[in-house]
């Protein structure tokens, strides 16, 4: 199963392209498109709430294994640049850069744009990403794009088999009640293998539950491996007890305040002790206040672009995380909103 986030600026053609990759499904601040044929299953997630909300962008990326960055003939704008920064801060491993609306440009101009993009993305996680050109009016290049996506999806699936034996973790993006069934959630298996009748805990709420049944693309299954997108019917819990971002697991760390070892983006605006930032981990987010900043054991008043710091952050609500989870900090008042990435200290 392949899960791909399609991102870019409002005029990048991404939403039109997403509609050609599958049948439109649920719509919130992200829009799901599903495609299934023979043994090929694809979920495309369009961050439709972006650019108004960076949360929409991070949700789409964290629910996916592959990112498709759409660039129109006009080239990079500030929002496309912000998407590149977000991918780099997340350490996103798999992706494609798609030059859209190719029918509105010329081969030489498209090649020149590709070379500019290669220079801009040098030194980032996008440096060695594959490029592809499509038309979002005639859709020339679409079949080749699908082949690229599924080939990349096969490689991701092979990598995820090494995660099947780890302790199970499932991230939740939707929760609702179904008459006669009770609480049903939709989400993705981050690692491990889940089974019907498994007993787990919903974090950060620390609610005990049991998996009543599992579905993958509306088909009942007895288990689901790492990477699977799943629908779960749950026992001993109500939908109001589970929000987007909750993680089903045997154990998670739950905190309000946290200390992070952070690396600031080269393009980040500096911030100071006392400033308010926004913390993201997985699909969870919370406003945080910067309590202290230190570098190499010495206190600092400000954190500057491209530098590494130890940050003490005071939170406003409980979040849950695992020791290997990657955090992202954002300044929602900035023109370029993404600030830094880090890990718990």
TIPANU-102108 format. One line per 4 residues: their letters; for each residue x, y, z of C-alpha. Coordinates in nm, 2 decimals, decimal comma. Layout:
// TIPANU-102108
a = X:Y:Z; ...
This chain:
// TIPANU-102108
xxxx = 0,00:0,00:0,00; 0,13:0,34:-0,10; 0,05:0,67:0,09; 0,16:0,99:-0,08
xxxx = 0,12:1,35:0,03; 0,07:1,60:-0,25; 0,19:1,95:-0,15; 0,28:2,29:-0,30
xxxx = 0,14:2,64:-0,33; -0,22:2,72:-0,42; -0,14:2,77:-0,79; 0,07:2,46:-0,82
xxxx = -0,20:2,24:-0,97; -0,17:1,99:-0,69; -0,54:1,95:-0,62; -0,62:1,89:-0,99
xxxx = -0,34:1,63:-1,00; -0,47:1,46:-0,68; -0,81:1,42:-0,84; -0,65:1,22:-1,12
xxxx = -0,47:0,99:-0,88; -0,78:0,85:-0,71; -1,14:0,88:-0,60; -1,22:1,17:-0,37
xxxx = -1,29:1,06:-0,01; -1,31:1,23:0,32; -1,25:1,61:0,33; -1,14:1,81:0,64
xxxx = -0,83:2,03:0,63; -0,68:1,74:0,43; -0,85:1,56:0,14; -0,81:1,19:0,08
xxxx = -0,81:1,03:-0,27; -0,82:0,65:-0,29; -0,72:0,42:-0,58; -0,72:0,04:-0,58
xxxx = -0,67:-0,19:-0,88; -0,54:-0,54:-0,87; -0,26:-0,54:-0,61; -0,20:-0,17:-0,64
xxxx = -0,35:0,05:-0,36; -0,28:0,42:-0,34; -0,39:0,68:-0,09; -0,32:1,04:-0,20
xxxx = -0,34:1,31:0,07; -0,39:1,67:-0,04; -0,30:1,93:0,23; -0,60:2,14:0,13
xxxx = -0,59:2,35:0,45; -0,24:2,48:0,35; -0,12:2,76:0,33; -0,37:2,90:0,58
xxxx = -0,26:2,63:0,83; 0,08:2,46:0,85; -0,09:2,19:1,06; -0,26:2,07:0,75
xxxx = 0,07:2,04:0,57; 0,24:1,85:0,85; -0,06:1,62:0,89; -0,05:1,52:0,52
xxxx = 0,32:1,46:0,54; 0,31:1,26:0,87; 0,03:1,04:0,74; 0,23:0,96:0,42
xxxx = 0,55:0,78:0,33; 0,62:0,97:0,00; 0,59:1,34:-0,07; 0,51:1,49:-0,41
xxxx = 0,61:1,85:-0,43; 0,43:2,03:-0,72; 0,61:2,32:-0,89; 0,43:2,52:-1,16
xxxx = 0,61:2,69:-1,46; 0,64:3,01:-1,27; 0,88:2,83:-1,03; 0,93:2,87:-0,66
xxxx = 0,72:3,11:-0,46; 0,75:3,17:-0,08; 0,50:2,89:-0,01; 0,68:2,63:-0,23
xxxx = 1,00:2,73:-0,04; 0,82:2,68:0,29; 0,72:2,33:0,17; 1,09:2,25:0,10
xxxx = 1,19:2,38:0,44; 0,93:2,16:0,61; 1,04:1,85:0,42; 1,40:1,92:0,52
xxxx = 1,31:1,97:0,89; 1,11:1,65:0,89; 1,40:1,46:0,73; 1,16:1,33:0,46
xxxx = 1,33:1,04:0,29; 1,11:0,96:-0,02; 0,97:1,21:-0,27; 0,92:1,33:-0,62
xxxx = 0,94:1,69:-0,75; 0,67:1,73:-1,02; 0,68:2,01:-1,26; 0,31:2,08:-1,33
xxxx = 0,12:2,26:-1,61; 0,39:2,16:-1,86; 0,17:2,25:-2,15; 0,19:2,61:-2,04
xxxx = 0,57:2,62:-2,08; 0,84:2,50:-2,32; 1,09:2,21:-2,28; 1,39:2,44:-2,25
xxxx = 1,22:2,65:-1,99; 1,12:2,34:-1,79; 1,48:2,21:-1,81; 1,61:2,55:-1,69
xxxx = 1,37:2,55:-1,40; 1,48:2,20:-1,31; 1,84:2,31:-1,29; 1,74:2,61:-1,07
xxxx = 1,55:2,37:-0,84; 1,85:2,14:-0,82; 2,07:2,43:-0,70; 1,80:2,54:-0,44
xxxx = 1,76:2,20:-0,30; 2,13:2,11:-0,28; 2,22:2,01:0,07; 1,86:1,93:0,17
xxxx = 1,67:1,60:0,18; 1,54:1,68:-0,17; 1,88:1,69:-0,33; 1,85:1,35:-0,49
xxxx = 1,48:1,34:-0,55; 1,35:1,23:-0,88; 1,19:1,49:-1,12; 0,89:1,44:-1,34
xxxx = 0,69:1,66:-1,58; 0,31:1,64:-1,62; 0,04:1,85:-1,77; -0,25:1,93:-1,54
xxxx = -0,48:2,01:-1,83; -0,40:1,73:-2,09; -0,25:1,50:-1,82; 0,03:1,40:-2,04
xxxx = 0,29:1,22:-1,82; 0,03:1,09:-1,57; 0,07:0,72:-1,65; 0,45:0,75:-1,61
xxxx = 0,40:0,94:-1,28; 0,18:0,65:-1,15; 0,46:0,41:-1,24; 0,71:0,62:-1,05
xxxx = 0,48:0,64:-0,75; 0,41:0,27:-0,73; 0,78:0,18:-0,79; 0,88:0,41:-0,50
xxxx = 0,59:0,26:-0,30; 0,73:-0,09:-0,35; 1,07:0,02:-0,21; 0,90:0,19:0,09
xxxx = 0,69:-0,13:0,16; 1,01:-0,34:0,15; 1,18:-0,10:0,40; 0,87:-0,11:0,63
xxxx = 0,89:-0,48:0,68; 1,19:-0,42:0,91; 0,94:-0,23:1,13; 0,68:-0,51:1,16
xxxx = 0,84:-0,67:1,47; 0,87:-0,35:1,67; 0,61:-0,25:1,94; 0,29:-0,14:1,76
xxxx = 0,21:0,23:1,73; -0,09:0,36:1,54; -0,15:0,73:1,47; -0,51:0,84:1,45
xxxx = -0,64:1,11:1,22; -1,02:1,06:1,25; -1,26:0,93:1,52; -1,64:0,89:1,51
xxxx = -1,92:0,67:1,63; -2,10:0,41:1,41; -2,44:0,29:1,51; -2,42:-0,07:1,62
xxxx = -2,04:-0,07:1,63; -1,94:0,21:1,85; -1,61:0,40:1,83; -1,43:0,38:1,49
xxxx = -1,10:0,54:1,41; -0,90:0,59:1,10; -0,52:0,61:1,10; -0,19:0,46:1,00
xxxx = 0,03:0,19:1,15; 0,36:0,37:1,23; 0,54:0,05:1,33; 0,47:-0,30:1,45
xxxx = 0,18:-0,52:1,36; -0,16:-0,49:1,51; -0,42:-0,77:1,55; -0,79:-0,79:1,63
xxxx = -0,83:-0,83:2,01; -0,51:-0,65:2,08; -0,53:-0,44:2,40; -0,37:-0,10:2,37
xxxx = -0,38:0,25:2,52; -0,48:0,58:2,36; -0,22:0,85:2,43; -0,19:1,12:2,56
xxxx = -0,54:1,06:2,72; -0,41:0,72:2,87; -0,74:0,54:2,78; -0,73:0,16:2,78
xxxx = -0,90:0,00:2,48; -0,92:-0,32:2,28; -0,92:-0,35:1,90; -1,26:-0,51:1,81
xxxx = -1,19:-0,54:1,43; -0,96:-0,41:1,16; -1,03:-0,30:0,80; -0,79:-0,20:0,52
xxxx = -0,97:-0,03:0,23; -1,31:-0,16:0,35; -1,19:-0,52:0,37; -1,19:-0,70:0,71
xxxx = -0,85:-0,83:0,80; -0,72:-1,00:1,11; -0,39:-0,80:1,13; -0,22:-0,50:0,97
xxxx = 0,15:-0,44:0,93; 0,36:-0,12:0,95; 0,27:0,13:0,68; -0,09:0,01:0,65
xxxx = -0,38:0,27:0,65; -0,65:0,12:0,87; -1,00:0,16:1,01; -1,03:0,02:1,36
xxxx = -1,35:-0,06:1,56; -1,25:-0,01:1,93; -1,40:-0,14:2,25; -1,40:0,02:2,60
xxxx = -1,36:0,38:2,46; -1,58:0,65:2,30; -1,50:0,86:2,00; -1,50:1,18:2,22
xxxx = -1,20:1,03:2,41; -0,98:1,02:2,09; -0,87:1,32:1,89; -0,66:1,36:1,58
xxxx = -0,30:1,30:1,67; -0,36:1,04:1,94; -0,14:0,74:1,93; -0,25:0,38:2,01
xxxx = 0,04:0,21:2,18; 0,16:0,01:2,48; 0,36:0,30:2,61; 0,42:0,67:2,52
xxxx = 0,58:0,95:2,71; 0,32:1,21:2,82; 0,43:1,57:2,91; 0,33:1,93:2,89
xxxx = 0,68:2,08:2,93; 0,97:1,94:2,73; 1,34:2,00:2,66; 1,45:1,96:2,30
xxxx = 1,79:1,94:2,13; 1,71:2,16:1,83; 1,87:2,26:1,50; 1,73:2,58:1,35
xxxx = 1,67:2,62:0,98; 1,91:2,83:0,79; 1,61:3,05:0,69; 1,46:3,07:1,04
xxxx = 1,39:3,40:1,20; 1,57:3,42:1,54; 1,36:3,39:1,86; 1,42:3,48:2,22
xxxx = 1,35:3,35:2,57; 0,99:3,43:2,65; 0,87:3,40:2,28; 0,57:3,18:2,19
xxxx = 0,62:2,91:1,93; 0,41:2,61:1,81; 0,53:2,26:1,87; 0,44:1,97:1,63
xxxx = 0,51:1,60:1,68; 0,33:1,35:1,46; -0,02:1,49:1,42; -0,02:1,66:1,76
xxxx = 0,05:2,03:1,82; 0,06:2,27:2,11; 0,16:2,63:2,17; 0,48:2,65:2,38
xxxx = 0,67:2,93:2,55; 1,05:2,94:2,53; 1,17:2,91:2,90; 1,55:2,90:2,83
xxxx = 1,80:2,87:2,55; 2,15:2,73:2,59; 2,44:2,64:2,35; 2,73:2,43:2,46
xxxx = 2,63:2,47:2,82; 2,60:2,84:2,81; 2,28:3,04:2,84; 2,17:3,25:2,55
xxxx = 1,90:3,51:2,51; 1,83:3,43:2,15; 1,84:3,14:1,91; 1,98:3,22:1,56
xxxx = 1,93:3,06:1,22; 2,14:2,75:1,14; 2,26:2,69:1,50; 2,20:2,41:1,75
xxxx = 2,05:2,48:2,09; 1,90:2,31:2,40; 1,56:2,46:2,44; 1,34:2,44:2,75
xxxx = 0,97:2,47:2,64; 0,67:2,53:2,86; 0,36:2,37:2,71; -0,01:2,44:2,73
xxxx = -0,15:2,09:2,71; -0,04:1,73:2,72; 0,13:1,57:2,43; 0,27:1,22:2,39
xxxx = 0,58:1,10:2,21; 0,83:0,82:2,17; 1,20:0,88:2,22; 1,28:0,86:1,84
xxxx = 1,00:1,10:1,74; 1,11:1,41:1,55; 0,97:1,75:1,67; 0,92:2,05:1,45
xxxx = 0,89:2,41:1,59; 0,71:2,69:1,40; 0,65:3,06:1,44; 0,30:3,10:1,31
xxxx = 0,34:3,48:1,29; 0,64:3,45:1,05; 0,64:3,48:0,68; 0,84:3,16:0,66
xxxx = 0,68:2,97:0,95; 0,90:2,67:1,01; 1,18:2,73:1,26; 1,36:2,41:1,38
xxxx = 1,36:2,04:1,43; 1,47:1,85:1,74; 1,45:1,55:1,96; 1,36:1,51:2,33
x = 1,66:1,55:2,56
